[in-house]
C-alpha cells in the first residue's frame, strides 16, 4: 500500500509538471525570451566586431562568413560533432580543425585520431612501428595532422586560454581576448576580432603598394587586396630574348612568347614556322654523312656536332662475347663455335646452343616448379609459369572478406567491395571501399525549415531529427480555433497555437456577458479512460486534452434576502443569488429515531400544522447509516436492517465452523449456537466421525470426534516376542505401555543359544589350527629354496596338509543338531 501511495504521489507530480510544460510551450512568453536572446546575441556580435569595423569605417561586408560561424555557435543544435552526431554544448570541451574549422568534441577527436593511427600502423611489424610518424586525417576535410599534433587539452579558438570559462556574454568556447592569429596568406598583420570560431576575415589594414609591373605610383589599399593591376602593358622581355610581354599588368611570370617565326632544325637541313618560345626542334631525316672509315654513313636522326667513329671499327666480339676479333669494318664477325652460355630469360639456365646471332630461344629445360602460393609443386618446362587452383583464404586488409584469388602469393590486393555500412546519420550508406575502423562522417547536409517554410537552416545529415527548427519572424497565418473572428498576433511556430487570451463575451443564461478569458480550447486532464495494470505500465492516452469548457458561473453581485425573515443582506454572486442560509446543520430528528439531519440550514415543508418543529421533513436527508445497536453475545454478524427504531430481529445466518478434529466443515445456525449450553455446543460442533488423532503408542483414537485430548487406554492388540524372536503372543497395547507384561525365553531357547555358541567356538579353533599349518608349510618351502639348488631344476615342494578331525566329522555332527532345532521350532 505504501508503494502504491508513493507511486500515486509521483504520478501526480509528473502530471502537474507536464501540464506546466505544455502551458509554457503554448504561451507566448517564450517568444519574448527568444527576442531577449536575439538582442543579447546581437550585442555580443557587435562587441566582437568592434575593433575590426573601426579599421574599415563600419564596413562589415567581409565578415559574413565569420558571422555565419558565430550564429551557428549561438544557435542551439546548429553546431554538431560529425563523429558522434550530437550537439556541441557550451560546457563541453571541443577542438576545431584548422583546415575546415569544423568543431568536434575533444573526446571524439582523440578517439578518432587514435583509431586512425592504429589502422595505419597495424600492418607494420614491431621493428617498423614508431620509425615513421604516420598522420591522421580530419573527419570532414581530410586535412592531415602529425601524431604529435593529436589534441590533448581544451583550448579556446585562438589557443591562448586553456579550459576557457563559460561566460553567457561571450561566444561559446571563446576566451573574450583579441584573436591575434596571423592572416592566411601571411601579410605581417594579426586578426583584430575577439576570439571567434571559423576562419579569420581578410586583413583590414591600409598599406601603400604599387601595381604588379611597378610602373604606377603607390596607392593606399586594404592589405587583403593590396595586389592590383594598372591594366597597362607589362613590357618585360620574354624568354625568347626578342619580344616583350604585351599582356596587361599581371602577377607572376610572363607567359611564353606567342609569336611565330621561321627556325631551322638542329641539323640545319630544314626550316619551319614555329613558336618563338620553342626554337630548338628535330627533323625526322637520318644524318647520312660519311663516317671516317669511308665505308659507312651515320645512322643517327637529326643531331648536332660530329657524327663520331664507325661503330664497326676496332676489336669486336663474337655473338656470345667469348672471342674478340680485329677485322676491317666491312667484314662481319664470325661465330666462335663454342657454346653460347648466355643467361636465358628464366634467369637460371644458360643457352646450350652454339655461338649464334640473334636472340636465344626460350628455356625448355624441365624443372620442379613451385606454385606462387607455395602449396603445390609440379615438373614442367622452365619457361612456363605454374599457378595452382587453390583459392587464398587469407583475410584482406578490410578484416572482413577473404582474398579468394587463385594461387595468391600472400600479398593480397586491397578489398574491392563497397563498404555499404550505415553511416552515423542513419540515412545513407558508406560509399567507400571496404575498410577497417569507423566510416567517415556523412558529407550530406539537410535543410531544416520552419512551419511556414520561409526560414531554412542547413544541418549535417542525421541531425534533422533532433535539432530545433529555426526561429521564424513571420506572423502565424492560421485561422483562429475559437469563436473570435481574429486571434492574437504571434510568430510562426509548430504545433497548436497558444490559447486565446481575449475575453469570452458570450451571453450567459442570466443575461450578463462572460468576462473571463476565452476557454474554447482549454487544457483538461483526461481521466477514467484507461485503468493501468500496475506502476510499470505507461499511460496510453495523453494526460491532457484540449476541449471547450462551459462558461463559469456568473459572479455579478446581486442583493438577496434571508430565509423566512425576508431581511436584506450583503450582495451575493449572481449564480448563488438564492434565499439566504445560515450554513449551520439542520439538526432535525430523522425517522430512524437515532440520527439527525446533517444538511445545511434549508427550507422544510410542514405536512400538517400539528407537526413538531424538531421532526424531519421531506427536504431533510434520509438516514443511510447501518444499524449500530449491540448484538447478542457470541453473534459476529451485523443487523441485516438499515438504521431502524426498536429492537433488532433474531440472527438467522449460518456459521461456517470446523469440527473438533478440524477435518470437517459444519454449517450451524447462529441463533442455535449462541443460545446453546456447553453440552449442546459439544454435540453441535462434533462431526460424528472417528477421531483421527494418533495416540502416543502410534494407534488411532477409537472415540467419536471430541474436544480436548484423547484417552490413553489403547485397546489395540499387538504381538509380543521373546529376545530370541522364537516365541510370540498377542497382548493389549495399553498393558505393554504400562510395562505390566513381558515374554521370557524358555529352556529350549537357552539350549539352542548354548549349542550355537559351541559351534562358533569350534569353528574359531579350527581356523586358528588351519592358519598355523599354512604358516608352517610356507616356512618349510622357504627353507628348501635356501639350500642352493639350481634355479632351472628346482621343483615345487608339495606340502600335503592333513585334515583335522573337526573338518572330517563336522558335517556328521551339524546335521542332527540343526534337524532337532527345526523340529522344536
Secondary structure, DSSP 8 states (H G I E B T S, - for coil): -HHHHHHHHHHHHHHHHHHHHHHHHHSTHHHHHHHHHHHHHHHHHHHHHHHHHHHTTT--GGGHHHHHHHHHHHSTTTSEETTTTEE--TTS-EEE-TTT--EEEHHHHHHHHHHHHHHHHTTS-TTTTTSS---EE-TTT--EE-GGG---S-B-TTS-SBS----TTS-TT--SSB---B-SS--S-B--SBS-SS-------EEEE--TTS-S--EEEEGGG------SB---B-TTSS-B--SBS-SSS------EEEEE-SSSS-EEEEETT------S-B---B-TTSS-B---BS-SS---S-TT-SEEE-TTSS-EEE--TTS-----SSB---B-TTSSSB--SBS-SS-------EEEEE-TTSS-EEEEETTS----S-B---B-TTSSSB---BT--S------SB---B-TTSS-B--SBS-SS-------EEEEE-SSSS-EEEEETT-TTTS------SB-----SSSSSS----B--SSS-----SB---B-TTS-B--SB--TTEEEE--SS---SSTTS--SS-SEEEE---------EE--BBTTT--B-S-EEGGG-SSB----B---B-TTSS-B--SBS-----SSTTS-TTB--TTS-----B------TT-----SSBS-SS-------EEEEE-TTSSSEEEEEHHHHHH--HHHHHHHH--SSB---B-TTS-B--SBS-SS---S----EEEEE-TTS--EEEEEHHHHHHT-------HHHHHHHHHHHHHHHHHHHHHHHHHHHHHHHHHHHHHHHTT---TTT-----------HHHHHHHHHHHHHHHHHHHH-
